[in-house]
Structures are given as C-alpha cells and as structure tokens.
Amino acid sequence: MTFKLKATNLQNVAPGNTATLKLPVGKNAPTLDKILLTLGGTLTAAQITRVRGKANGRLFFDEGAGTLINLRDNYRGVFTAAGFLTIDFTEAKARNGAVEQLLASVPMSQLQDLSFEFDIASGAASTATLQAQIQVRQPTANPYILKRLNTNQNFGNSGQQIMYLPTGGAGGKMKRIYIHEQTAGTITDVEFRVGNTTIYETSRAQLEQSQKQNGLTPQTGVFVVDFIEDGNLSGVMDTGSAANVEMRMQSSAGNTYTVYYEFIDPIGRL
C-alpha cells in the first residue's frame, strides 16, 4: 500500500531562495517512492531551476529545472500537468513485479539524514507557494538508491565525439543516459566501448524507433540511451565493474551537451 503524507518540514519558500525539505530517517522510517510538489501562486515548473537530494550529507540526486524533469517524464509516458512537479524514484513500467518497480526507491530507514533542495527563480511572483507530499511504503532494507548526476560536455567540431563514463566507485548500474543538446538533433549515431570491445551500436533513427515500439516518446533535443527501454532491469549497463567505458557519438555539428546519468548504486557508495 502507498501512503500519501504531507511533508510539512519545507522551509524558505520564496523567490530567489533555496527551499529545503527535510524527511524522516532512521529505524522504522518509510520507503520513499515519490515527492509530489504542488506549485501555487503562479509558480511554474520552469521557475524551479534546480533540484538536489542529499543523503547522509552526500549529493546523490542533482537535477535541472522542473521543465527538464517533465520532459523526461514525457519521454517515459508519465503524465505531467501544470501546477505539479513529481520527483519519482520508481520504475513503474518495469517487468517482473514490485521488486523491480521499486528497486531504486529511497529506503529512509537505512539513512541518517535526507534532504532535498529546490532553487526558486528570483523572477517568480512574490505570491509563489510550494507544498510537498511524499508517497511512501513500509520500511525496507533495500541496500540500493537511485542516483541522478550530471555533467556538461562541449565539442567544437562535428564528427566523432567521445565521452568517458564514470566507472569503478563513481559508476553504477546505468539505467538511462539523457543527453540534452544545446542545438537539437545533431547526434546521429552512438557506440559504447568497454575496453576495446563494442557492446552497443545504433543510429538515432533506429534507437528512437525501438523506443517508440516500447511505448516511449522521444523528445526534441534529448538523445536518450535507454538500457531498460523494454522494462527489463536486467538490461542495465554496469560501469561500476569496468575500468574504462567510452560513449562515442557521431554528430553533424559541434554542440554543447548536458548529460544526466540515471543509475542504481549501493547506499554504501554515497
């Protein structure tokens, strides 16, 4: 059963501020599936300019603006609406049942501290309001947590562009890589190499066709490498056990990318 509870410890809600939400942790604390934000007083998702989650004092969830969160929900076929913003740790369309669907939910009983920060644009109306609801389940001893971290990459020329993925202690079980293009549509192909071995190779057209066949909706300006597009979490790419992983992109022009890694990792590697 999912419990829906008001999260009343939301402080510092005002234009230009960083609103902070503290959540319960420790023995008997529930398992966090989602945070549902209700935006009031003309506050929009675009005016939530950044979202950060910190567990045991360590950054594990580093998101962009609310519009980017909604864009990725639209890709996954998750409903979005003006006036609301959802931070979702579940994988609702995962195959094989509840364990896979909820694998990356946040086991608050296994943490000593958990907080989320929401940057509010200075241009938001003085009447702006923000309310939080948490959707939780019974405590679990799940040792994993969803991480979403990002980096920026700039390539001045067209042709092959190589990015090196986080590996070892900085890596994990990669579910998706979201590449937001400053100039939409320039990436044409992608290849992944572990060491000198090619393990994944596709064109953009083939990739997006496959995603559509699995009920996903590619978004303009977002190139998504989705290792679990069919809902099977066994398809994750584990970079935590690799020494070197290259993502080789072919692009029709130079571009600047904001890259979001979405992966599952043990809490012990916070």
Long-range contacts (C-beta under 8 A, 24 or more apart in sequence): 1-137, 1-138, 2-33, 2-135, 2-136, 2-137, 3-30, 3-135, 3-136, 3-137, 4-133, 4-134, 4-135, 5-133, 5-134, 5-135, 5-136, 6-131, 6-132, 6-133, 7-35, 7-132, 7-133, 7-134, 10-130, 10-131, 10-132, 13-120, 13-128, 13-129, 13-130, 14-120, 14-126, 14-128, 15-120, 15-121, 15-122, 15-123, 15-124, 15-125, 15-126, 15-128, 16-120, 16-121, 16-122, 16-124, 17-120, 18-117, 18-118, 18-119, 18-120, 19-117, 19-118, 19-120, 19-130, 20-115, 20-116, 20-117, 20-118, 21-115, 21-116, 21-117, 21-118, 21-132, 22-114, 22-115, 23-108, 23-114, 23-115, 23-116, 23-134, 24-108, 24-114, 25-108, 25-109, 25-111, 25-112, 25-113, 25-114, 26-108, 26-109, 26-111, 26-112, 27-109, 28-109, 28-139, 29-108, 29-109, 29-111, 29-139, 30-108, 30-109, 30-136, 30-137, 30-138, 30-139, 31-102, 31-105, 31-106, 31-107, 31-108, 31-109, 31-136, 31-137, 31-138, 31-139, 31-140, 31-142, 32-89, 32-105, 32-106, 32-108, 32-114, 32-134, 32-135, 32-136, 33-88, 33-89, 33-90, 33-102, 33-105, 33-135, 33-136, 33-137, 34-86, 34-87, 34-88, 34-89, 34-90, 34-134, 34-135, 35-86, 35-87, 35-116, 35-132, 35-133, 35-134, 35-135, 36-84, 36-85, 36-86, 36-132, 36-133, 36-134, 36-135, 37-84, 37-85, 37-86, 37-87, 37-118, 37-130, 37-131, 37-132, 38-83, 38-84, 38-130, 38-131, 38-132, 38-133, 39-83, 39-84, 39-85, 39-128, 39-129, 39-130, 40-83, 40-127, 40-128, 40-129, 40-130, 40-131, 41-125, 41-127, 41-128, 41-129, 42-124, 42-125, 42-127, 42-128, 43-120, 43-124, 43-125, 43-128, 43-129, 43-130, 44-82, 44-124, 45-69, 45-70, 45-82, 45-85, 46-121, 47-120, 47-121, 47-123, 47-124, 47-128, 48-85, 48-118, 48-119, 48-120, 48-121, 49-119, 49-120, 49-121, 50-117, 50-118, 50-119, 51-87, 51-116, 51-117, 51-118, 51-119, 52-116, 52-117, 53-87, 53-114, 53-115, 53-116, 53-117, 54-113, 54-114, 54-115, 54-116, 54-117, 55-106, 55-111, 55-113, 55-114, 55-145, 55-267, 55-270, 56-111, 56-112, 56-113, 56-114, 56-270, 57-113, 58-270, 59-149, 60-145, 60-146, 60-147, 60-149, 60-270, 61-87, 61-116, 61-146, 61-147, 61-148, 61-149, 62-148, 62-149, 62-150, 63-87, 63-148, 63-150, 63-260, 64-150, 64-180, 64-258, 64-260, 68-180, 71-219, 71-222, 72-178, 72-219, 72-222, 72-260, 74-217, 74-219, 75-216, 75-217, 75-218, 75-219, 75-222, 75-224, 76-216, 77-215, 77-216, 77-217, 87-116, 89-146, 91-175, 91-228, 91-231, 91-233, 93-215, 93-231, 94-228, 94-231, 94-232, 94-233, 95-230, 95-231, 95-232, 95-233, 96-232, 96-233, 100-233, 102-137, 102-142, 103-142, 103-144, 103-233, 103-264, 104-144, 104-145, 104-146, 104-175, 104-264, 105-137, 105-140, 105-142, 105-146, 106-145, 106-146, 107-139, 107-140, 107-141, 107-142, 107-143, 107-145, 107-267, 108-136, 108-139, 109-139, 109-140, 109-141, 110-141, 110-142, 110-143, 110-267, 111-267, 143-266, 143-267, 143-268, 144-264, 144-265, 144-266, 144-267, 145-264, 145-265, 145-266, 145-267, 145-270, 146-262, 146-263, 146-264, 147-172, 147-261, 147-262, 147-263, 147-264, 147-265, 148-260, 148-261, 148-262, 149-260, 149-261, 150-258, 150-259, 150-260, 150-261, 151-258, 151-259, 151-261, 152-256, 152-257, 152-258, 152-259, 153-256, 153-257, 153-259, 154-254, 154-255, 154-256, 154-257, 155-251, 155-254, 155-255, 155-256, 155-257, 156-254, 157-254, 158-186, 158-251, 158-252, 158-253, 158-254, 159-250, 159-251, 160-248, 160-249, 160-250, 161-248, 161-249, 161-250, 161-251, 161-255, 162-246, 162-247, 162-248, 162-249, 163-246, 163-247, 163-249, 163-259, 164-244, 164-245, 164-246, 164-247, 165-239, 165-245, 165-246, 165-247, 165-261, 166-239, 166-261, 167-239, 167-240, 167-242, 167-243, 167-244, 167-245, 168-240, 168-242, 168-243, 169-240, 169-269, 171-238, 171-239, 171-240, 171-241, 171-242, 171-245, 171-263, 172-238, 172-239, 172-240, 172-263, 172-264, 172-265, 172-269, 173-236, 173-237, 173-238, 173-240, 173-263, 173-264, 173-265, 174-227, 174-236, 174-237, 174-238, 174-239, 174-261, 174-262, 174-263, 175-226, 175-227, 175-228, 175-233, 175-236, 175-262, 175-263, 175-264, 176-224, 176-225, 176-226, 176-227, 176-228, 176-262, 177-224, 177-225, 177-247, 177-259, 177-260, 177-261, 177-262, 178-222, 178-223, 178-224, 178-259, 178-260, 178-262, 179-222, 179-223, 179-224, 179-225, 179-249, 179-257, 179-258, 179-259, 180-221, 180-222, 180-257, 180-258, 180-259, 180-260, 181-221, 181-222, 181-223, 181-255, 181-256, 181-257, 182-255, 182-256, 182-257, 182-258, 183-253, 183-255, 183-256, 184-220, 184-221, 185-220, 185-221, 186-251, 186-252, 186-253, 186-255, 187-223, 187-249, 187-250, 187-251, 187-255, 188-250, 188-251, 188-252, 189-249, 189-250, 190-223, 190-225, 190-247, 190-248, 190-249, 190-250, 191-247, 191-248, 191-249, 192-225, 192-237, 192-245, 192-246, 192-247, 192-248, 193-245, 193-246, 193-248, 194-242, 194-244, 194-245, 195-242, 195-243, 195-244, 199-237, 200-225, 200-237, 236-263, 236-264, 239-263, 240-265
